[in-house]
Amino acid sequence: MEYPPRKGLSAVTVFAVISAVLLCLWLGMLFWLAYEESSNLQELVSPSPSSVLPSFPGEIPSTSVPGLKLFLYHPVAGDTYKTIAARFGLTEPALRSLNQANDGRLPPAGNDLLIPSKDGIYHVVLPGQSLSDIARDYSIPLKEVLRTNQKRGDGDVQPGEVLYLPGAPYLSCQDPRWLALMSLQTQRGFLKPTTGRFADGFGKRVHPITHRIVFHEGLDLAPGLGARVVASQDGKVIFAGMKAGYGRLIILDHGQGITSYYAHLDKILVKTGNTVKRGDLIGKVGESGKVTGPHLHFEIRVDGKPQNPLLYLVQ
């Protein structure tokens, strides 16, 4: 009995089989690459404005720039700021300014970097830095900083927040403008001296006793009679006693012409000549002097001239 000869696979069938195998291999490689890259790059959900950044890597700063997204990238062996920036279509200054790496160092081993969704110069706000300080040292108009970052003033900014500075130059760590900004962190890193609400602000107001328009040279805080009053910054007590209008008053000298005033106290717990540290208990809230009720009157002066304390307070 004879069998019909077996036909071999046609060229079309062989081509189809090979194509299917290659397609599977290609898709598998794509999935593998996607999995590997996902471990290096994580898209961040827009953070809450209340979340602040004392330091990073690995933590997420807040930003109010419309359309700006931030990513975390985990550097691998051989990465540099230049190669990472090129990988994401950015310039190296954009990456360095956002990650506060303007000292020329390499990406930190084992720590994440922040990657922005848009190129440009960024600044991470530190305690003591006002928007006008930042605009001045980056040589851009203050109104442009306010508009781009959707801010009305310093009251809308928190330490650790990321600002986008369109048209700004890149400042290296040795640039005098950068050094000036950094010095403000130590010059202006003042604590709120007591708890409670701000009862009255800095500037012109109607005096509660004379009912005349006068310039209020500090802030009034009203936590209640006997509340703790602490040193807002390291310093030396240069006055502790009674002073007309101020009642019981403590004046601290912080160097570089900066002094702070704590007035209308109930108790003074330090003496002239004492050295105090930031946060040390120095007195208790009272109602001595020219007042209508218990509160702390707090001033910061530079070379004797009153300054807005809100530009100096960390919190």
Kinemage of the C-alpha trace (Angstrom):
@kinemage 1
@onewidth
@group {chain A} dominant
@subgroup {mainchain}
@vectorlist {calphas} color= white
{ca met a 1} P 0.000 0.000 0.000
{ca glu a 2} L 1.388 3.313 -1.004
{ca tyr a 3} L 0.989 6.538 0.921
{ca pro a 4} L 0.881 9.934 -0.738
{ca pro a 5} L 4.108 11.887 -0.257
{ca arg a 6} L 4.074 14.304 2.745
{ca lys a 7} L 4.207 17.936 1.838
{ca gly a 8} L 6.772 20.169 3.667
{ca leu a 9} L 5.802 23.411 5.397
{ca ser a 10} L 5.263 26.197 2.966
{ca ala a 11} L 7.499 29.269 3.008
{ca val a 12} L 4.513 31.391 4.110
{ca thr a 13} L 3.876 29.146 7.122
{ca val a 14} L 7.533 29.183 8.169
{ca phe a 15} L 7.639 32.983 7.878
{ca ala a 16} L 4.475 33.338 9.960
{ca val a 17} L 5.860 31.098 12.719
{ca ile a 18} L 9.192 32.954 12.859
{ca ser a 19} L 7.388 36.327 12.887
{ca ala a 20} L 5.177 35.221 15.779
{ca val a 21} L 8.181 34.059 17.808
{ca leu a 22} L 10.085 37.293 17.169
{ca leu a 23} L 7.003 39.363 18.098
{ca cys a 24} L 6.688 37.518 21.409
{ca leu a 25} L 10.368 38.078 22.158
{ca trp a 26} L 10.075 41.784 21.284
{ca leu a 27} L 6.999 42.256 23.485
{ca gly a 28} L 8.690 40.425 26.335
{ca met a 29} L 11.700 42.710 26.073
{ca leu a 30} L 9.450 45.781 26.128
{ca phe a 31} L 7.696 44.598 29.287
{ca trp a 32} L 11.050 43.853 30.936
{ca leu a 33} L 12.435 47.303 30.095
{ca ala a 34} L 9.264 48.950 31.378
{ca tyr a 35} L 9.533 47.027 34.648
{ca glu a 36} L 13.196 47.953 35.099
{ca glu a 37} L 12.592 51.642 34.383
{ca ser a 38} L 9.617 51.783 36.751
{ca ser a 39} L 11.935 50.955 39.646
{ca asn a 40} L 14.069 53.995 38.766
{ca leu a 41} L 11.385 56.550 37.958
{ca gln a 42} L 8.208 57.113 39.956
{ca glu a 43} L 5.648 59.752 39.068
{ca leu a 44} L 4.581 61.741 42.098
{ca val a 45} L 1.055 62.769 42.904
{ca ser a 46} L 0.894 66.566 43.386
{ca pro a 47} L 1.831 67.057 47.034
{ca ser a 48} L -0.233 68.967 49.554
{ca pro a 49} L 0.854 72.600 49.983
{ca ser a 50} L 1.213 71.878 53.683
{ca ser a 51} L 3.948 69.319 53.094
{ca val a 52} L 7.312 71.004 53.427
{ca leu a 53} L 10.789 69.813 52.739
{ca pro a 54} L 13.369 70.146 55.471
{ca ser a 55} L 15.749 68.176 53.292
{ca phe a 56} L 15.685 65.561 50.586
{ca pro a 57} L 16.452 63.197 48.619
{ca gly a 58} L 13.561 60.806 48.959
{ca glu a 59} L 11.025 63.386 50.162
{ca ile a 60} L 8.628 65.450 48.085
{ca pro a 61} L 8.655 69.271 48.176
{ca ser a 62} L 5.469 71.208 47.543
{ca thr a 63} L 4.996 73.498 44.555
{ca ser a 64} L 2.141 75.617 43.251
{ca val a 65} L 3.410 76.040 39.678
{ca pro a 66} L 0.567 75.213 37.242
{ca gly a 67} L 1.301 72.129 35.162
{ca leu a 68} L 4.563 71.276 36.923
{ca lys a 69} L 4.984 67.632 37.877
{ca leu a 70} L 7.855 66.176 39.848
{ca phe a 71} L 9.306 62.691 39.568
{ca leu a 72} L 11.679 60.645 41.678
{ca tyr a 73} L 14.585 58.971 39.890
{ca his a 74} L 16.944 56.496 41.500
{ca pro a 75} L 20.439 56.981 40.036
{ca val a 76} L 22.317 53.930 38.783
{ca ala a 77} L 26.043 53.311 38.420
{ca gly a 78} L 27.657 55.702 35.977
{ca asp a 79} L 24.931 58.346 36.177
{ca thr a 80} L 25.928 62.001 36.232
{ca tyr a 81} L 23.700 65.077 36.415
{ca lys a 82} L 24.508 65.731 32.765
{ca thr a 83} L 23.528 62.245 31.547
{ca ile a 84} L 20.385 62.138 33.681
{ca ala a 85} L 19.327 65.581 32.454
{ca ala a 86} L 19.863 64.543 28.835
{ca arg a 87} L 17.840 61.364 29.388
{ca phe a 88} L 14.807 63.435 30.409
{ca gly a 89} L 15.257 66.299 27.954
{ca leu a 90} L 16.476 68.779 30.570
{ca thr a 91} L 19.518 70.974 31.028
{ca glu a 92} L 21.986 70.142 33.764
{ca pro a 93} L 21.368 73.470 35.610
{ca ala a 94} L 17.655 72.598 35.878
{ca leu a 95} L 18.462 69.311 37.566
{ca arg a 96} L 21.128 70.754 39.838
{ca ser a 97} L 19.057 73.768 40.934
{ca leu a 98} L 16.058 71.591 41.828
{ca asn a 99} L 18.180 69.153 43.824
{ca gln a 100} L 20.303 71.844 45.528
{ca ala a 101} L 23.439 70.370 43.944
{ca asn a 102} L 25.074 73.523 42.662
{ca asp a 103} L 28.436 72.579 44.158
{ca gly a 104} L 29.448 70.359 41.229
{ca arg a 105} L 29.087 67.063 43.093
{ca leu a 106} L 27.949 63.791 41.508
{ca pro a 107} L 24.463 62.351 42.149
{ca pro a 108} L 24.363 60.942 45.707
{ca ala a 109} L 24.681 57.158 45.768
{ca gly a 110} L 21.582 55.408 47.042
{ca asn a 111} L 19.433 58.553 47.157
{ca asp a 112} L 16.638 59.631 44.846
{ca leu a 113} L 16.753 62.762 42.698
{ca leu a 114} L 13.880 65.025 41.785
{ca ile a 115} L 13.107 65.277 38.060
{ca pro a 116} L 10.904 68.197 36.871
{ca ser a 117} L 8.468 67.939 33.976
{ca lys a 118} L 9.708 71.255 32.540
{ca asp a 119} L 13.158 72.729 31.997
{ca gly a 120} L 14.345 75.879 33.747
{ca ile a 121} L 15.839 77.142 36.995
{ca tyr a 122} L 14.335 76.178 40.344
{ca his a 123} L 14.839 77.380 43.902
{ca val a 124} L 13.967 75.535 47.112
{ca val a 125} L 12.928 78.147 49.679
{ca leu a 126} L 14.842 78.103 52.964
{ca pro a 127} L 13.834 79.738 56.261
{ca gly a 128} L 14.501 83.458 56.259
{ca gln a 129} L 14.319 83.897 52.471
{ca ser a 130} L 11.595 86.246 51.227
{ca leu a 131} L 10.272 86.336 47.671
{ca ser a 132} L 11.834 89.756 47.164
{ca asp a 133} L 15.212 88.379 48.323
{ca ile a 134} L 14.938 85.517 45.833
{ca ala a 135} L 13.807 87.748 42.961
{ca arg a 136} L 16.620 90.228 43.631
{ca asp a 137} L 19.415 87.667 43.804
{ca tyr a 138} L 18.201 85.824 40.689
{ca ser a 139} L 17.838 89.158 38.841
{ca ile a 140} L 14.197 88.660 37.829
{ca pro a 141} L 11.150 90.866 38.522
{ca leu a 142} L 9.291 90.073 41.736
{ca lys a 143} L 5.962 90.275 39.885
{ca glu a 144} L 7.173 87.484 37.558
{ca val a 145} L 7.998 85.243 40.538
{ca leu a 146} L 4.572 85.948 42.050
{ca arg a 147} L 2.727 85.324 38.771
{ca thr a 148} L 4.544 82.149 37.788
{ca asn a 149} L 4.231 80.548 41.218
{ca gln a 150} L 0.700 81.850 41.913
{ca lys a 151} L 1.716 83.748 45.046
{ca arg a 152} L 0.330 86.939 46.528
{ca gly a 153} L 3.216 87.502 48.914
{ca asp a 154} L 5.516 85.977 51.521
{ca gly a 155} L 2.555 84.732 53.526
{ca asp a 156} L 1.860 82.165 50.782
{ca val a 157} L 5.355 80.630 50.886
{ca gln a 158} L 6.655 77.933 53.215
{ca pro a 159} L 10.246 76.773 53.741
{ca gly a 160} L 10.963 73.765 51.540
{ca glu a 161} L 8.640 74.841 48.747
{ca val a 162} L 9.910 74.695 45.167
{ca leu a 163} L 9.760 77.904 43.112
{ca tyr a 164} L 10.085 78.017 39.326
{ca leu a 165} L 12.118 81.045 38.158
{ca pro a 166} L 11.637 81.683 34.429
{ca gly a 167} L 14.581 83.433 32.797
{ca ala a 168} L 16.718 83.228 35.937
{ca pro a 169} L 20.460 82.513 35.771
{ca tyr a 170} L 21.959 79.410 37.341
{ca leu a 171} L 23.735 80.281 40.602
{ca ser a 172} L 26.669 78.130 41.639
{ca cys a 173} L 27.452 77.660 45.316
{ca gln a 174} L 30.310 80.157 44.993
{ca asp a 175} L 28.212 82.897 43.404
{ca pro a 176} L 27.972 85.918 45.768
{ca arg a 177} L 24.227 86.084 45.120
{ca trp a 178} L 23.811 82.476 46.253
{ca leu a 179} L 25.953 83.076 49.333
{ca ala a 180} L 23.782 86.095 50.191
{ca leu a 181} L 20.636 83.970 49.997
{ca met a 182} L 22.164 81.225 52.132
{ca ser a 183} L 23.243 83.708 54.797
{ca leu a 184} L 19.612 84.694 55.308
{ca gln a 185} L 18.874 81.205 56.642
{ca thr a 186} L 21.016 81.816 59.707
{ca gln a 187} L 20.294 85.533 59.960
{ca arg a 188} L 16.542 85.121 59.721
{ca gly a 189} L 15.817 81.650 61.093
{ca phe a 190} L 13.815 83.009 64.028
{ca leu a 191} L 11.286 81.015 66.048
{ca lys a 192} L 7.823 82.259 66.824
{ca pro a 193} L 8.432 83.421 70.419
{ca thr a 194} L 5.132 82.217 71.868
{ca thr a 195} L 1.996 80.344 70.923
{ca gly a 196} L -1.354 81.836 70.004
{ca arg a 197} L -2.832 83.887 67.205
{ca phe a 198} L -1.376 87.015 65.635
{ca ala a 199} L -3.508 89.749 67.165
{ca asp a 200} L -1.978 92.656 65.230
{ca gly a 201} L 0.485 92.977 62.384
{ca phe a 202} L 3.425 95.105 61.281
{ca gly a 203} L 2.682 98.497 59.725
{ca lys a 204} L 0.185 101.326 59.995
{ca arg a 205} L -2.799 100.833 62.285
{ca val a 206} L -5.247 102.680 64.500
{ca his a 207} L -3.776 102.664 68.015
{ca pro a 208} L -6.211 100.847 70.365
{ca ile a 209} L -5.733 103.448 73.134
{ca thr a 210} L -5.070 106.791 71.411
{ca his a 211} L -7.197 105.925 68.329
{ca arg a 212} L -4.639 107.652 66.144
{ca ile a 213} L -3.027 106.184 63.019
{ca val a 214} L 0.469 105.083 64.020
{ca phe a 215} L 3.115 102.712 62.712
{ca his a 216} L 3.108 99.405 64.597
{ca glu a 217} L 6.750 98.332 64.767
{ca gly a 218} L 6.233 94.626 65.435
{ca leu a 219} L 3.727 91.788 65.817
{ca asp a 220} L 1.281 91.185 68.654
{ca leu a 221} L 0.610 87.599 69.720
{ca ala a 222} L -2.177 86.720 72.145
{ca pro a 223} L -1.743 83.231 73.685
{ca gly a 224} L -3.123 84.278 77.064
{ca leu a 225} L -1.782 85.600 80.343
{ca gly a 226} L 1.235 83.659 81.645
{ca ala a 227} L 2.034 81.828 78.380
{ca arg a 228} L 5.681 80.910 77.774
{ca val a 229} L 7.924 83.331 75.871
{ca val a 230} L 11.101 81.881 74.333
{ca ala a 231} L 14.178 83.361 72.695
{ca ser a 232} L 13.495 83.567 68.984
{ca gln a 233} L 17.185 83.131 68.143
{ca asp a 234} L 20.532 82.679 69.915
{ca gly a 235} L 21.625 85.898 71.519
{ca lys a 236} L 22.709 87.950 74.501
{ca val a 237} L 20.366 89.809 76.856
{ca ile a 238} L 21.199 93.517 76.564
{ca phe a 239} L 18.109 94.801 78.392
{ca ala a 240} L 15.750 93.206 80.926
{ca gly a 241} L 13.503 95.562 82.841
{ca met a 242} L 10.792 98.235 82.624
{ca lys a 243} L 10.593 100.625 79.667
{ca ala a 244} L 7.990 103.300 78.979
{ca gly a 245} L 5.195 102.003 76.756
{ca tyr a 246} L 6.729 98.528 76.553
{ca gly a 247} L 6.237 97.588 80.211
{ca arg a 248} L 8.447 94.670 81.188
{ca leu a 249} L 10.790 94.265 78.230
{ca ile a 250} L 13.615 91.939 77.148
{ca ile a 251} L 15.955 92.896 74.310
{ca leu a 252} L 18.260 90.276 72.782
{ca asp a 253} L 21.292 91.070 70.640
{ca his a 254} L 21.841 88.489 67.843
{ca gly a 255} L 24.896 90.072 66.234
{ca gln a 256} L 25.252 91.748 62.828
{ca gly a 257} L 23.064 94.604 64.074
{ca ile a 258} L 20.003 92.376 64.649
{ca thr a 259} L 18.010 92.673 67.888
{ca ser a 260} L 14.667 91.268 69.043
{ca tyr a 261} L 12.196 92.825 71.521
{ca tyr a 262} L 9.756 90.968 73.841
{ca ala a 263} L 7.391 93.434 75.509
{ca his a 264} L 4.431 93.693 77.936
{ca leu a 265} L 5.730 90.690 79.901
{ca asp a 266} L 4.301 89.470 83.173
{ca lys a 267} L 7.599 87.916 84.277
{ca ile a 268} L 11.205 88.349 83.145
{ca leu a 269} L 13.226 85.163 83.670
{ca val a 270} L 16.647 86.340 82.435
{ca lys a 271} L 19.109 89.041 83.433
{ca thr a 272} L 21.120 91.551 81.438
{ca gly a 273} L 24.320 89.891 80.271
{ca asn a 274} L 22.861 86.364 80.092
{ca thr a 275} L 23.480 84.328 76.935
{ca val a 276} L 20.440 82.459 75.640
{ca lys a 277} L 19.854 79.786 73.014
{ca arg a 278} L 17.093 79.651 70.446
{ca gly a 279} L 13.991 78.288 72.203
{ca asp a 280} L 15.137 79.034 75.783
{ca leu a 281} L 12.418 80.223 78.168
{ca ile a 282} L 12.979 83.927 78.896
{ca gly a 283} L 9.655 85.231 80.208
{ca lys a 284} L 5.878 84.984 80.533
{ca val a 285} L 3.162 86.833 78.590
{ca gly a 286} L 1.626 89.706 80.538
{ca glu a 287} L -0.132 93.066 80.248
{ca ser a 288} L 2.460 95.502 81.583
{ca gly a 289} L 2.950 98.850 79.900
{ca lys a 290} L 0.537 100.579 77.535
{ca val a 291} L -1.906 97.786 76.610
{ca thr a 292} L -5.605 96.909 76.538
{ca gly a 293} L -5.079 93.244 77.429
{ca pro a 294} L -2.483 90.489 77.842
{ca his a 295} L -0.323 89.833 74.795
{ca leu a 296} L 3.296 89.715 73.611
{ca his a 297} L 4.615 92.533 71.464
{ca phe a 298} L 7.496 91.144 69.362
{ca glu a 299} L 9.919 93.192 67.283
{ca ile a 300} L 12.963 92.513 65.128
{ca arg a 301} L 15.272 95.429 64.374
{ca val a 302} L 18.305 95.774 62.125
{ca asp a 303} L 20.631 98.605 63.104
{ca gly a 304} L 17.792 99.953 65.217
{ca lys a 305} L 15.248 100.023 62.376
{ca pro a 306} L 12.063 97.916 62.794
{ca gln a 307} L 11.664 95.042 60.305
{ca asn a 308} L 8.627 92.922 59.449
{ca pro a 309} L 9.107 89.879 61.732
{ca leu a 310} L 7.181 87.643 59.333
{ca leu a 311} L 10.162 87.778 56.971
{ca tyr a 312} L 12.363 86.323 59.711
{ca leu a 313} L 10.143 83.717 61.341
{ca val a 314} L 10.574 80.055 60.446
{ca gln a 315} L 7.023 79.212 61.401
